[in-house]
Amino acid sequence: MAVVVIAFGDAAEAVDAVRSLLIQEPFPEIVVVNTGGTGMAGRLRAAGIEVEVIERAEPLFVGAARNIGIAATRAPFVAFLAADCRAEPGWVAARLALHRSGFATVGSALTNSHKRSAVAWAAHLTSFSARLPGLSAGEAIAYGASYERGLFAVHGLFRQDLRTGEDTEFNQRLPPAARPVWSSDVRTVHLNPTNLFGAIGIYYQRGRRWARAQSELKLTSKRHGIDLWYSRVRFSLRNTRRALRGTPDWPVVWRARLYVPLLHGAFTLGAHREGFPKAPPPPPARP
């Protein structure tokens, strides 16, 4: 398996992202793609890490970084790891087991980086409630995928002009049998904010980016304003109960649920501020 670590602006977090891959068994092919800076190779060398690094001074969207990594690797399966994520032990082995059993695309679960922080849990549940390890295949959304390399030859590469959602767009091009399968055994740690005011700002900007991606993908939504906020809060809290009730994390998660509506509110406000295509009204009923 090849793993493309995607970094932006010489992000310091990429060092630990790479370290999480160096302890994987079997050992993967690793390439770091850093855009918007040229200091990543030096940063990794200073940390005692020698892996292939490709750098571009100009900032590029994630789709472009993915494609650079695909072209620079040779292994028959390709996975991606963002600089603000960490691969848990068994990450590579669990992916390969599913690929070798016949699945072309394998999704992954996300775990919270700061399990004692209610704010970090609120951020995690706001963004990733559909990727909690405790969900079943019918309840989860299979993002964070690794791919059989041959898919790119048949279906093309990731779109490079999308600020976000490039994986959604690519997965929609795949035939149903090749779309990502859910695996709670493939677990990725996501670094979440622990400061409430910082998290509010982050989710306001995420709402704006989400709305922009909706426009770029020419998607429409029937939900706006309070309706959008309510549907997102309800979805997050429902998945939280199903995946985490009764676990050792539940006492902190219980407190975190108080912040989830606030962060979804910031997200919704950002989406409203940016604006995104609304679904056309239904045609008038015939007399």
C-alpha positions as CSV (number, residue, x, y, z in Angstrom):
1,M,0.0,0.0,0.0
2,A,1.1,3.5,-0.8
3,V,0.1,6.3,1.6
4,V,0.1,10.0,0.4
5,V,0.4,12.4,3.3
6,I,-1.2,15.7,2.3
7,A,0.2,18.8,4.0
8,F,-0.2,22.5,3.4
9,G,2.1,25.4,4.2
10,D,4.8,23.2,5.9
11,A,2.3,22.1,8.6
12,A,4.2,20.9,11.7
13,E,1.5,18.3,12.3
14,A,2.7,16.4,9.3
15,V,5.7,15.1,11.3
16,D,3.5,13.1,13.6
17,A,1.3,12.0,10.7
18,V,4.3,10.4,9.1
19,R,5.5,8.9,12.3
20,S,2.1,7.1,12.7
21,L,2.9,5.4,9.3
22,L,6.4,4.5,10.2
23,I,5.2,2.0,12.8
24,Q,2.6,0.3,10.5
25,E,2.9,-3.4,9.7
26,P,3.3,-4.1,6.8
27,F,5.3,-1.0,6.1
28,P,3.8,1.2,3.4
29,E,5.3,3.2,0.6
30,I,5.1,6.8,1.9
31,V,5.2,10.1,0.0
32,V,4.5,13.5,1.5
33,V,2.9,16.1,-0.8
34,N,3.3,19.6,0.6
35,T,1.9,22.6,-1.2
36,G,2.0,26.3,-0.3
37,G,5.5,26.0,1.0
38,T,8.9,24.4,0.5
39,G,10.1,23.7,4.0
40,M,8.6,20.3,4.7
41,A,11.6,18.2,3.6
42,G,13.8,20.1,6.0
43,R,11.2,19.8,8.8
44,L,11.1,16.1,8.4
45,R,14.9,15.7,8.2
46,A,15.2,17.7,11.4
47,A,12.9,15.2,13.1
48,G,15.0,12.3,11.8
49,I,12.6,11.2,9.2
50,E,13.7,10.3,5.7
51,V,10.8,9.8,3.3
52,E,10.0,11.1,-0.2
53,V,8.7,14.7,-0.2
54,I,7.2,16.5,-3.1
55,E,6.8,20.3,-2.5
56,R,5.1,23.0,-4.5
57,A,5.5,26.7,-3.5
58,E,2.1,27.5,-4.9
59,P,-1.0,26.6,-2.8
60,L,-3.0,23.7,-4.4
61,F,-6.4,22.2,-3.5
62,V,-6.4,18.7,-2.0
63,G,-7.5,17.1,-5.3
64,A,-4.3,18.3,-7.0
65,A,-2.2,17.0,-4.0
66,R,-3.8,13.6,-4.2
67,N,-3.1,13.4,-7.9
68,I,0.6,14.3,-7.4
69,G,0.9,11.6,-4.8
70,I,-0.8,9.0,-7.0
71,A,1.6,9.7,-9.8
72,A,4.6,9.5,-7.5
73,T,3.8,6.1,-6.0
74,R,3.7,2.6,-7.4
75,A,1.9,0.3,-4.9
76,P,-1.3,-1.4,-6.1
77,F,-3.4,0.3,-3.4
78,V,-3.3,4.0,-2.6
79,A,-4.5,5.6,0.7
80,F,-4.4,9.3,1.9
81,L,-3.6,10.8,5.3
82,A,-4.1,14.5,6.0
83,A,-1.4,16.2,8.1
84,D,-3.9,16.8,10.9
85,C,-4.6,13.1,11.2
86,R,-2.8,10.0,12.6
87,A,-3.1,6.4,11.5
88,E,-3.9,4.1,14.4
89,P,-2.1,0.8,14.7
90,G,-3.3,-1.7,12.2
91,W,-4.5,1.0,9.8
92,V,-2.5,-0.4,6.8
93,A,-3.1,-4.1,7.6
94,A,-6.9,-3.7,8.0
95,R,-7.1,-1.8,4.7
96,L,-5.1,-4.4,2.8
97,A,-7.1,-7.3,4.3
98,L,-10.3,-5.8,2.8
99,H,-8.7,-4.9,-0.5
100,R,-7.3,-8.4,-0.9
101,S,-10.7,-9.9,-0.1
102,G,-12.1,-8.1,-3.2
103,F,-13.1,-4.6,-2.2
104,A,-11.8,-1.9,-4.6
105,T,-12.3,1.0,-2.2
106,V,-12.2,0.9,1.6
107,G,-13.4,3.7,3.9
108,S,-12.3,4.4,7.5
109,A,-13.6,5.4,10.9
110,L,-12.4,8.6,12.7
111,T,-11.5,8.8,16.4
112,N,-11.1,11.9,18.6
113,S,-7.6,13.2,19.4
114,H,-8.5,14.6,22.8
115,K,-10.8,12.2,24.6
116,R,-10.9,14.2,27.9
117,S,-11.9,17.5,26.2
118,A,-15.7,18.2,25.8
119,V,-14.9,20.8,23.2
120,A,-12.8,18.4,21.1
121,W,-15.6,15.8,21.4
122,A,-18.2,18.5,20.3
123,A,-16.1,19.3,17.3
124,H,-15.6,15.7,16.4
125,L,-19.3,14.9,16.7
126,T,-20.2,18.0,14.7
127,S,-18.1,16.9,11.8
128,F,-17.7,13.2,12.0
129,S,-20.6,11.7,13.8
130,A,-21.2,9.5,10.7
131,R,-17.7,8.0,10.9
132,L,-17.7,6.9,14.6
133,P,-16.3,3.4,15.0
134,G,-19.3,2.2,16.9
135,L,-21.7,2.6,14.0
136,S,-22.8,-0.2,11.7
137,A,-22.2,-0.3,8.0
138,G,-25.8,0.8,7.4
139,E,-25.4,3.8,9.6
140,A,-21.9,5.0,8.7
141,I,-20.6,7.0,5.8
142,A,-17.5,5.5,4.2
143,Y,-15.1,8.4,3.7
144,G,-11.3,8.5,4.2
145,A,-11.0,5.9,1.5
146,S,-8.1,3.9,0.0
147,Y,-8.3,2.9,-3.6
148,E,-7.2,0.1,-5.9
149,R,-4.9,2.0,-8.3
150,G,-6.6,0.7,-11.4
151,L,-9.6,2.7,-10.6
152,F,-7.8,5.9,-11.6
153,A,-6.9,4.6,-15.0
154,V,-10.5,3.8,-15.7
155,H,-12.3,6.6,-14.0
156,G,-9.8,9.4,-14.1
157,L,-8.2,11.3,-11.2
158,F,-9.5,13.7,-8.6
159,R,-10.8,17.1,-9.7
160,Q,-8.2,19.7,-8.9
161,D,-10.5,22.8,-9.0
162,L,-12.6,21.9,-6.0
163,R,-11.8,23.5,-2.6
164,T,-13.4,20.5,-0.9
165,G,-15.5,17.5,-1.8
166,E,-13.1,16.2,-4.4
167,D,-13.4,12.7,-2.9
168,T,-17.2,12.9,-3.0
169,E,-17.2,13.8,-6.6
170,F,-14.7,11.0,-7.5
171,N,-16.6,8.4,-5.6
172,Q,-19.8,9.3,-7.4
173,R,-18.1,8.5,-10.7
174,L,-17.4,4.9,-9.5
175,P,-19.9,2.2,-10.3
176,P,-21.9,1.1,-7.1
177,A,-19.8,-2.1,-6.7
178,A,-16.6,-0.1,-6.5
179,R,-17.7,2.5,-4.1
180,P,-16.2,2.6,-0.6
181,V,-17.1,0.0,2.0
182,W,-17.2,0.9,5.6
183,S,-14.7,-0.5,8.0
184,S,-14.6,0.3,11.7
185,D,-11.3,-1.6,11.9
186,V,-9.5,1.1,9.9
187,R,-9.2,4.0,12.4
188,T,-7.8,7.4,11.9
189,V,-7.2,9.9,14.7
190,H,-8.4,13.4,13.8
191,L,-6.9,16.4,15.7
192,N,-9.7,18.5,17.1
193,P,-9.7,21.9,18.6
194,T,-10.0,22.2,22.4
195,N,-10.8,25.9,22.7
196,L,-14.5,26.8,22.3
197,F,-14.1,30.2,20.7
198,G,-11.5,28.8,18.3
199,A,-13.9,26.0,17.4
200,I,-16.7,28.4,16.7
201,G,-14.5,30.3,14.2
202,I,-13.4,27.0,12.6
203,Y,-17.0,25.9,12.0
204,Y,-18.1,29.2,10.7
205,Q,-15.4,29.0,8.0
206,R,-16.2,25.3,7.3
207,G,-19.8,26.3,6.7
208,R,-18.6,28.8,4.1
209,R,-16.4,26.3,2.4
210,W,-19.2,23.7,2.4
211,A,-21.6,26.1,0.7
212,R,-18.9,27.0,-1.8
213,A,-18.4,23.3,-2.6
214,Q,-22.1,22.8,-3.0
215,S,-22.1,25.5,-5.7
216,E,-19.0,24.1,-7.4
217,L,-20.5,20.6,-7.5
218,K,-23.8,22.1,-8.7
219,L,-25.6,20.5,-5.7
220,T,-28.8,21.9,-4.3
221,S,-30.4,21.6,-0.9
222,K,-34.0,21.8,0.4
223,R,-32.8,22.7,3.9
224,H,-31.7,26.2,4.8
225,G,-31.4,28.3,8.0
226,I,-33.0,26.8,11.0
227,D,-34.1,23.7,9.0
228,L,-30.5,23.0,8.0
229,W,-29.2,23.6,11.6
230,Y,-31.9,21.3,13.1
231,S,-31.3,18.5,10.7
232,R,-27.5,18.6,11.3
233,V,-27.9,18.7,15.1
234,R,-30.4,15.8,15.1
235,F,-28.1,13.7,12.8
236,S,-25.1,14.3,15.0
237,L,-26.8,13.5,18.3
238,R,-28.6,10.4,16.9
239,N,-25.3,8.9,15.7
240,T,-23.6,9.9,19.0
241,R,-26.2,7.9,21.1
242,R,-25.9,4.9,18.8
243,A,-22.1,4.8,18.7
244,L,-21.0,6.0,22.1
245,R,-23.7,5.5,24.8
246,G,-22.3,3.1,27.4
247,T,-18.7,3.5,26.4
248,P,-16.0,4.8,28.8
249,D,-16.1,8.1,26.8
250,W,-19.8,8.7,27.4
251,P,-19.5,11.0,30.5
252,V,-17.4,13.5,28.5
253,V,-19.5,13.0,25.4
254,W,-22.6,13.8,27.5
255,R,-21.2,17.2,28.3
256,A,-20.0,17.7,24.8
257,R,-23.5,17.4,23.4
258,L,-24.3,20.8,24.9
259,Y,-21.7,22.4,22.5
260,V,-22.8,20.5,19.4
261,P,-25.8,22.8,18.6
262,L,-23.5,25.8,19.0
263,L,-20.9,24.6,16.5
264,H,-23.6,23.5,14.0
265,G,-25.0,27.0,14.4
266,A,-21.7,28.6,13.5
267,F,-21.5,26.2,10.5
268,T,-25.0,27.1,9.4
269,L,-24.3,30.8,9.8
270,G,-21.2,30.5,7.6
271,A,-23.2,28.6,4.9
272,H,-25.9,31.2,5.0
273,R,-23.3,34.0,4.7
274,E,-21.7,32.3,1.7
275,G,-24.9,31.3,0.0
276,F,-25.5,28.0,-1.9
277,P,-27.9,26.8,-4.6
278,K,-31.4,26.1,-3.4
279,A,-33.5,23.4,-4.8
280,P,-36.0,24.8,-7.4
281,P,-39.6,25.1,-6.2
282,P,-42.0,22.4,-7.2
283,P,-44.1,23.0,-10.2
284,P,-47.6,24.4,-9.5
285,A,-50.3,21.8,-9.1
286,R,-52.5,21.3,-12.1
287,P,-56.1,22.4,-11.6
